[in-house]
Amino acid sequence: MTIHAYDPDLSAALNAELKRQREGLEMIPSENFVSESVLEALGSIATNKYAEGYNGRRYYGGCQFIDQIESLAIERAKQLFGAEHVNVQPLSGAPANIAAYSAILEKGDTVLGMDLSHGGHLTHGHPVTYIAGIYNFIRYKTSPDGTLDYDNLRAMALEHKPKLVLVGYSAYSREIDYARVKEIADEVGAYTMADIAHIAGLIAAGEMNNPVPLFDLVTTTTHKTLRGPRGGMIMCKEALAKAVDKAVFPGLQGGPHENVIAAKAIAFREALEPEFKEYARQIRVNAKTLEGEFRTRGYTLCFGGTDNHLLLMDVVASRGVSGKEAQIALDKAGITVNKNTIPDDARGPMDPSGIRFGTPAVTTRGMKEDDMKQIAAWMDDAITNAKDDARLEAIRLGVKALTDRYPLYQGLSY
Ligand SMILES: *Cc1c(COP(=O)(O)O)cnc(C)c1O
């Protein structure tokens, strides 16, 4: 039975969400629109199968075809990133990170990771997380010009003797010098780990530096710029393969979600196509276009601009509205961003000084530089006139007209 025939309540909610996705400008940099093949794999019968264990050594019978599915995902990921070993079972980015830590660390070991307000992720040792009580996280920061402060990173590594040096961020917009980080880690005998959750698609396409050949461990989500299903993945050197596999299962998880792994296989195939390289290139061109438009309008951009798909903007300094106020105003205008702390934010995380936005999702819809210029003008208008509901509604109508020109999931309904 279809959802439509069986469950009118869920059908209504799904259709409302589909309409929201179609008619809004999705500027949250961690979001994207997957292909119809990825959706099909997610909804496939692979969801029915228990397959605890790994290819050729499962704890359940009947896994011969599941092994084929998982092999496709693994081989394609290896090809995409040049990885020696890949584990495609992590359920999402956060559990991938926890499994990666537990593969190499003992309780109480020291990890050097980036401060959350400077672009780091909660799972990199923020005090509110469970793992912050298990490992000893020390936090480094960016320098005032927005680059990673490698000299300070080295000084902190020499002082704290971490077992792991961690890079990779959620709200940071610049390139990372992985070779430099590896040099610092080698000097103190630490492991290296990069969490490329946000930029995996840009790395796969050759648009950004690839840490995989250099680093011991690389974790990622598969649903951000990589444009696959919601999920995680760990890549590592052959020497850590056994430890990583054990850490994911049985260390942290039970049965892998094989429908999601099938969808990862599709997404990786898509990312190997020439069209994906063009997509990734356009993501960066679009982000750079937004940067230029906002710079011209006098906005304060954190980290001095962008090398990737996202921008972090200080809206308090730029227009005297808080991150929360800006997010609400933009929401009313049909433009979805998220409020975000800026480096050493004087305000709290529930109403911070900044907003974070990016171009992966709008680029998937096919939008290019001219559309970015229009979007920047609307965003400026909405942020500057955050309390003017009539104005925000007028922008929303413009947004609707623009998004109508870039159809999404044509013919789909629930
Ligand atoms: C998004 C993200 C994660 C977490 O991924 P989930 O799938 O939400 O658990 C981890 N690390 C970084 C850097 C991220 O951006």
The ligand as an SDF file (V2000), in Angstrom:
LIG
                    3D

 15 15  0  0  0  0  0  0  0  0999 V2000
   27.9140   17.1260   10.3190 C   0  0  0  0  0  0  0  0  0  0  0  0
   29.1990   16.8230   11.0150 C   0  0  0  0  0  0  0  0  0  0  0  0
   29.3400   15.7260   11.8560 C   0  0  0  0  0  0  0  0  0  0  0  0
   28.1820   14.8930   12.3390 C   0  0  0  0  0  0  0  0  0  0  0  0
   27.4550   14.2490   11.4200 O   0  0  0  0  0  0  0  0  0  0  0  0
   26.0050   13.6350   11.7830 P   0  0  0  0  0  0  0  0  0  0  0  0
   25.7270   12.8060   10.5990 O   0  0  0  0  0  0  0  0  0  0  0  0
   25.1070   14.7870   12.0020 O   0  0  0  0  0  0  0  0  0  0  0  0
   26.1850   12.8180   13.0320 O   0  0  0  0  0  0  0  0  0  0  0  0
   30.5980   15.4560   12.3530 C   0  0  0  0  0  0  0  0  0  0  0  0
   31.6430   16.2330   12.0760 N   0  0  0  0  0  0  0  0  0  0  0  0
   31.5430   17.3240   11.3140 C   0  0  0  0  0  0  0  0  0  0  0  0
   32.7620   18.1530   11.0410 C   0  0  0  0  0  0  0  0  0  0  0  0
   30.3130   17.6700   10.7670 C   0  0  0  0  0  0  0  0  0  0  0  0
   30.2150   18.7760   10.0260 O   0  0  0  0  0  0  0  0  0  0  0  0
  1  2  1  0
  2  3  1  0
  2 14  2  0
  3  4  1  0
  3 10  2  0
  4  5  1  0
  5  6  1  0
  6  7  2  0
  6  8  1  0
  6  9  1  0
 10 11  1  0
 11 12  2  0
 12 13  1  0
 12 14  1  0
 14 15  1  0
M  END
$$$$
